[in-house]
Amino acid sequence: MTKIVKTRFAPSPTGYLHIGGGRTALFNWLFAKHHQGEFLLRIEDTDRARSTKEAVDAILDSLKWMGLDWDGEPIFQFSRRDRHIEVAHEMVEKGQAYFCTCTPDDLKKMREEQKAHGKPLGYDRRCRDKGHTSGAIRIKAPTLQNEEMLIQDKVQGDVHVALSKLDDMILLRSDGTPTYMLSVVVDDHDMDITHIIRGDDHLNNAFRQNTIYNVMDWTPPEYAHIPLIHGADGKKLSKRHGAVGLEAYRDMGYLPEAMRNYLLRLGWGHGDTDIISTEEAIRLFDLKDIGRAPSRMDFSKLASVNAHYMRQCSEDQLITMLLPFIEKILGEKPDEIGIRRLEKGLHDLKERAQTLVELAQAGLFYVRHRPLPINEAANKVLDRQLLGEIRSILAGLSEFRNDTIETSLKEFSIQKGLKLGKIAMPLRAALTGMTKSPSIFHVAEILGKEETMARLDDLE
């Protein structure tokens, strides 16, 4: 009987969910979906001093925002502490682990002696055959010389490590608390995880964890260690490269669909297409298409992908997502008149913006109350005498439409011996408070004659 594919995402709740973790979660989710399997969530909260409820909530919120739904309830690793302890003692009973009474001072002296004599650093197994009945519990790592352990990694290929490099790592500390290495293996086994997809900074851990699988006669999962994400400078992605928490990207106005698409293409390839829908990604996703080289974060590419998905949104969807950003900038909810203007102007606005924040800032002039704030660039092009003449022409229009406004101002520009842009720019500054906007003739139509006249009057 074929085993159902099960993947897991296992973040530590000691901070935000960074973008690398988001990509790892996405790859696990896609792989499980591709195989009609299960994607499980485990919160590795055994570091009680640093784990916080706020971090747990942030992780769950970020995954929900990304649209990465997990199967069942999240599993909290600390709640399984008794099970981890049970397995450590079981290994002792099998003769595959032992109690170690070495103190921190003992270990410090041991390392100093190793350094002094030029020996490899590591635990020298001095307690291995002493038969202690208390203390920390260490595993009995294989000691065969000139032999290797092989991991057939789905991304990295065949990876070997000499057995002599594997130490008798601690499974249970002297205070009775399980170590990360033990907890991870026990949980992955008990959860029936078939594939572990994680960053390649965990590749060395796989060999040590396989030692536990072998001692317990458990079948190890398949491994896929994916390269880390680097900044544009080729260095490991960090805060200095910009916002790296997923909640920060959400707050900067990126759409979850765009983030999924971008992160998918950050290390996974299928042809030259940059835009791949989630449905298509589930159909196509395979571990063999993950590259071995680190990917580089490209914010301009992310913005371009986001702009594509914004343009694909219906205007009702876009308004719903946009209003919280508008409200945050304004410090208050826009009134219904302003929202209706924004809805009418949204089609033109979204063609120019790459994020919801950019879109909100570009559309503020539709929802602001008079008098309109005028930015520095717009102030420089305001010509109040010319605007007075423009006002007179617009006031005389019986039909206040985009085409009639443009036609009348074209005729006026010819009479004045000016290019139409010289007429449109001060009008744009007066009606929007900025020097960039969609067609100012269309903007005036959306604002309506009364509001257009009032905004021009405010500048007298």
C-alpha positions in Angstrom: 0.0 0.0 0.0 1.4 3.4 -1.0 2.0 5.7 1.9 0.2 9.0 1.8 2.6 11.9 1.3 2.9 14.0 4.5 5.0 17.2 4.8 5.4 19.5 7.7 6.4 23.1 8.4 8.0 23.5 11.8 8.8 27.1 12.7 10.2 28.2 16.0 8.0 30.9 17.6 10.9 33.1 18.7 10.3 35.9 16.2 8.5 36.7 12.9 8.1 34.3 10.0 10.7 35.5 7.6 10.5 35.2 3.9 12.8 32.1 3.8 10.4 30.4 6.2 7.5 31.4 4.0 9.1 29.8 1.0 9.8 26.6 2.9 6.2 26.5 4.0 5.0 27.1 0.4 7.2 24.3 -1.0 6.0 21.8 1.6 2.4 22.9 0.9 2.7 22.6 -2.8 4.4 19.2 -2.6 1.6 17.9 -0.4 -1.1 19.3 -2.6 0.6 18.0 -5.7 0.4 14.4 -4.3 -3.0 14.8 -2.7 -1.3 14.4 0.6 -1.3 16.3 3.9 0.5 19.5 5.0 1.0 19.6 8.8 2.0 22.5 11.0 4.2 22.0 14.1 5.2 24.8 16.3 8.6 24.0 17.8 8.2 25.9 21.1 10.7 23.9 23.3 12.8 27.0 23.8 10.5 28.3 26.6 12.6 31.3 27.4 12.3 32.8 23.8 9.0 31.3 22.6 6.1 33.8 22.8 2.4 33.7 22.1 2.8 36.8 20.0 5.3 35.0 17.7 2.9 32.0 17.5 0.1 34.3 16.5 2.3 36.1 13.9 3.3 32.8 12.3 -0.3 31.6 12.1 -1.5 35.0 10.7 1.3 35.0 8.1 0.5 31.5 6.9 -3.2 32.3 6.7 -2.4 35.5 4.8 -0.3 33.5 2.4 -3.2 31.1 1.9 -1.3 28.1 3.1 -3.9 26.1 4.9 -2.7 23.2 7.0 -4.4 19.9 7.8 -5.6 19.3 11.3 -4.7 21.4 14.4 -1.2 22.9 14.8 1.0 20.6 17.0 2.9 22.2 19.8 6.2 20.4 20.3 6.5 21.2 24.0 3.2 19.4 24.7 4.9 16.2 23.6 7.8 16.5 26.0 6.9 13.3 27.8 7.0 11.3 24.6 10.4 12.7 23.8 11.7 11.7 27.2 10.2 8.2 26.8 12.1 7.6 23.6 15.4 8.7 25.1 15.0 6.2 28.0 14.0 3.5 25.5 17.3 4.0 23.7 19.1 3.6 27.0 17.2 0.4 27.6 18.2 -0.9 24.2 21.8 -0.2 24.9 22.0 2.5 22.2 22.3 5.5 24.6 23.9 6.1 27.9 23.9 8.5 30.9 26.6 11.1 31.0 27.6 12.9 34.2 30.1 15.3 32.7 29.7 18.9 34.1 30.1 22.0 32.0 33.6 22.4 33.6 34.5 18.8 32.7 33.6 19.5 29.0 35.4 22.8 29.0 38.6 21.1 30.3 38.2 18.4 27.7 38.0 20.9 24.9 41.1 22.8 26.2 43.1 19.5 26.2 41.9 18.7 22.7 43.0 22.1 21.5 46.4 21.8 23.3 47.1 18.5 21.6 45.7 19.4 18.2 42.9 16.8 18.4 39.5 17.2 16.8 37.0 18.9 19.1 34.1 16.9 20.3 32.8 14.8 23.1 35.4 12.0 23.8 32.7 9.5 25.0 34.4 9.2 28.4 31.0 8.2 30.0 30.0 5.7 27.3 30.9 2.5 29.1 30.7 3.6 32.8 27.2 2.5 33.4 25.9 5.7 35.1 22.3 5.6 36.0 21.6 9.4 36.0 22.7 12.5 34.2 22.3 13.6 30.6 21.5 11.0 28.0 23.7 10.7 25.0 23.2 8.6 21.9 25.8 6.0 20.9 26.8 7.2 17.5 28.4 4.6 15.2 32.2 4.5 15.5 33.1 2.4 12.5 36.3 3.8 10.9 36.5 4.5 7.2 32.7 4.2 6.7 30.2 6.8 5.7 26.5 7.6 6.0 24.7 8.4 2.8 21.7 10.7 2.3 20.1 10.7 -1.1 18.8 14.2 -1.0 16.0 15.2 -3.5 17.7 18.5 -4.2 21.4 18.1 -3.2 21.8 14.7 -4.6 23.9 12.0 -2.9 25.6 13.5 0.2 28.1 11.5 2.3 29.5 12.1 5.8 32.2 10.0 7.5 30.8 8.2 10.6 33.7 9.4 12.5 32.3 12.9 12.2 29.1 12.0 14.2 29.4 12.6 17.9 27.5 11.1 20.8 25.1 14.0 20.9 22.9 14.8 23.9 19.3 13.6 23.6 18.1 14.5 27.1 19.8 17.2 29.2 20.8 16.7 32.8 17.7 18.7 33.9 15.5 16.2 32.0 14.6 18.5 29.0 14.8 17.0 25.5 17.1 18.5 22.9 16.0 19.8 19.5 17.5 16.8 17.7 15.5 14.3 19.6 12.2 16.1 19.6 12.3 16.7 15.9 12.9 13.1 15.0 10.3 11.7 17.4 7.7 14.2 16.2 8.4 13.5 12.5 8.2 9.8 13.1 5.0 10.0 15.2 3.4 12.4 12.6 4.2 9.9 9.8 6.1 12.6 7.9 7.3 11.2 4.6 9.2 14.2 3.2 11.2 16.8 5.0 11.6 19.9 2.9 13.7 22.6 4.6 16.7 24.9 4.2 20.1 23.5 3.4 21.4 24.9 6.6 19.8 21.8 8.2 21.7 19.3 6.0 24.2 18.4 8.6 21.4 17.9 11.1 20.0 15.2 8.8 23.0 12.9 9.4 22.7 13.3 13.2 18.9 12.8 13.1 19.3 9.7 10.9 21.4 8.2 13.7 18.3 8.3 15.9 16.1 6.8 13.2 18.6 4.0 12.8 18.9 3.3 16.6 15.1 3.2 16.9 14.7 1.0 13.7 12.5 3.7 12.2 12.4 4.5 8.5 13.8 8.0 7.8 11.8 10.3 5.6 12.9 11.5 2.2 15.0 14.7 2.5 15.0 17.8 0.3 17.3 20.5 1.5 16.7 23.7 -0.4 19.3 26.5 -0.8 18.8 29.7 1.2 17.6 33.0 -0.1 20.3 35.7 -0.4 20.1 39.4 -0.8 20.9 41.2 -4.1 24.5 41.4 -2.9 24.8 37.6 -2.7 24.9 37.5 1.1 22.5 35.6 3.3 19.2 37.5 3.5 18.9 39.6 6.6 17.2 42.8 8.0 19.8 45.0 6.3 18.4 43.9 2.9 15.0 45.3 3.8 11.9 43.9 5.4 12.1 40.2 5.6 9.1 39.3 7.8 6.0 38.2 5.8 3.8 40.6 7.8 6.0 43.4 6.6 5.3 42.5 3.0 1.6 42.3 3.7 1.8 45.8 5.3 3.8 47.1 2.3 0.8 46.2 0.1 1.8 43.0 -1.6 -0.9 40.5 -2.4 -0.7 36.9 -1.2 -1.1 35.5 -4.7 1.9 37.6 -5.8 4.0 36.5 -2.8 3.2 32.8 -3.5 4.0 33.3 -7.2 7.3 35.1 -6.5 8.5 32.8 -3.8 7.7 29.8 -6.0 10.0 31.1 -8.7 12.7 31.9 -6.1 14.6 28.7 -6.5 12.1 26.6 -8.4 11.9 26.6 -12.2 9.6 25.4 -14.9 10.3 27.1 -18.2 10.7 30.8 -18.5 7.3 31.8 -17.4 7.3 34.2 -14.4 3.6 34.2 -13.8 2.3 30.9 -12.6 -1.1 30.6 -10.9 -1.4 28.6 -7.7 -3.5 26.0 -9.4 -0.8 25.5 -12.1 1.9 25.5 -9.4 0.2 22.6 -7.6 0.0 20.7 -10.9 3.6 21.3 -11.8 5.5 21.3 -8.6 8.3 18.7 -8.3 11.3 18.6 -6.1 13.6 17.9 -9.0 13.0 21.4 -10.4 14.5 23.1 -7.3 17.9 24.5 -8.1 21.0 23.9 -5.9 22.3 27.5 -6.0 21.0 30.2 -3.6 18.4 32.5 -5.0 18.7 36.3 -4.8 15.9 38.5 -3.6 14.8 40.9 -6.3 12.4 43.5 -5.0 11.8 45.0 -8.4 10.7 41.6 -9.7 8.4 41.1 -6.7 6.8 44.5 -7.4 6.3 43.6 -11.0 4.7 40.3 -10.2 2.5 42.1 -7.6 1.4 44.7 -10.2 0.3 41.9 -12.5 -1.9 40.4 -9.8 -3.3 43.8 -8.8 -4.4 44.3 -12.4 -6.1 40.9 -12.4 -8.2 41.8 -9.4 -11.8 42.9 -9.9 -12.3 46.5 -8.8 -14.6 45.3 -6.0 -11.8 43.1 -4.6 -9.3 45.8 -5.0 -11.4 48.4 -3.2 -11.9 46.0 -0.3 -8.2 45.4 0.1 -7.3 49.1 -0.5 -9.6 50.8 2.0 -7.6 49.7 5.1 -4.5 51.3 3.6 -6.4 54.5 2.7 -7.8 54.7 6.2 -4.3 54.2 7.7 -2.8 57.1 5.7 -5.8 59.4 6.3 -6.2 58.5 10.0 -9.9 58.1 9.4 -12.4 56.3 7.3 -13.2 58.0 3.9 -16.8 59.1 3.4 -19.1 57.4 0.9 -18.7 60.2 -1.7 -14.9 59.8 -1.6 -15.2 56.0 -1.9 -17.5 56.3 -4.9 -15.0 58.6 -6.6 -12.2 56.2 -5.8 -14.2 53.3 -7.3 -14.7 55.2 -10.5 -11.0 56.2 -10.8 -9.6 52.8 -9.8 -9.2 51.3 -13.3 -6.8 54.1 -14.4 -5.0 54.2 -11.0 -4.2 50.5 -10.8 -2.4 50.6 -14.2 0.3 52.7 -12.6 0.7 51.2 -9.1 2.7 48.2 -8.1 1.6 47.8 -4.5 -1.6 48.5 -2.5 0.4 51.2 -0.6 1.3 52.9 -3.9 -2.3 52.6 -5.1 -3.6 54.1 -1.9 -1.3 57.1 -2.1 -2.1 57.6 -5.8 -5.8 57.6 -5.1 -5.8 59.8 -1.9 -6.9 62.9 -3.8 -10.3 61.3 -4.5 -11.1 60.8 -0.8 -9.4 63.8 0.8 -11.5 66.6 2.2 -10.9 70.2 1.0 -8.8 72.2 1.1 -6.5 69.7 -0.6 -2.9 69.5 0.5 -0.5 70.5 -2.3 2.9 68.8 -2.4 6.1 70.7 -3.1 6.4 69.7 -6.8 2.8 70.6 -7.5 3.2 74.0 -5.8 5.9 74.8 -8.3 3.6 74.4 -11.3 0.6 76.2 -10.0 -0.2 79.2 -12.1 -3.1 80.9 -10.3 -3.8 83.4 -13.1 -4.0 80.6 -15.7 -6.1 78.5 -13.4 -8.6 81.4 -13.1 -9.0 81.3 -16.9 -9.3 77.5 -16.9 -12.0 77.8 -14.2 -14.0 80.2 -16.3 -13.9 77.8 -19.2 -14.9 74.8 -17.1 -17.7 76.7 -15.4 -19.3 77.4 -18.8 -19.6 73.7 -19.7 -23.1 72.4 -19.8 -21.8 68.8 -20.0 -19.0 68.0 -17.6 -17.5 65.0 -19.3 -14.0 63.8 -20.0 -14.3 64.5 -23.8 -15.9 67.9 -23.4 -13.4 69.0 -20.8 -10.5 68.0 -23.0 -11.9 69.6 -26.1 -12.6 72.9 -24.5 -9.1 73.1 -22.9 -7.5 72.1 -26.2 -9.2 75.1 -27.9 -8.1 77.3 -25.0 -4.4 76.1 -25.3 -4.5 76.9 -29.0 -5.8 80.4 -28.3 -3.1 80.9 -25.7 -0.4 79.5 -27.9 0.5 76.8 -25.4 0.9 73.1 -25.5 -2.0 71.2 -23.9 0.4 69.9 -21.2 1.1 73.4 -20.1 -2.6 73.7 -19.4 -3.1 70.2 -17.9 -0.2 70.4 -15.4 -1.4 73.3 -13.3 -5.0 71.8 -13.4 -3.6 68.5 -12.3 -1.7 70.1 -9.4 -4.9 72.0 -8.3 -7.2 69.0 -8.5 -4.9 66.3 -7.1 -2.2 68.1 -5.1 0.4 66.2 -7.1 2.1 66.3 -10.5 1.3 62.7 -11.5 -2.1 61.3 -12.0 -4.2 59.6 -14.7 -5.8 61.8 -17.4 -6.7 65.0 -15.5 -9.7 65.4 -17.8 -11.1 62.0 -16.6 -10.2 63.0 -13.0 -12.2 66.2 -13.3 -15.2 64.2 -14.6 -15.0 61.8 -11.7 -14.7 64.6 -9.2 -17.7 66.3 -10.8 -18.2 70.0 -11.7 -19.0 71.2 -8.2 -16.0 69.6 -6.6 -13.7 70.7 -9.4 -14.9 74.3 -9.1 -14.5 74.2 -5.3 -10.9 72.9 -5.5 -10.0 75.6 -8.0 -11.6 78.2 -5.8 -9.5 77.1 -2.8 -6.4 78.3 -4.6 -7.6 81.9 -5.1 
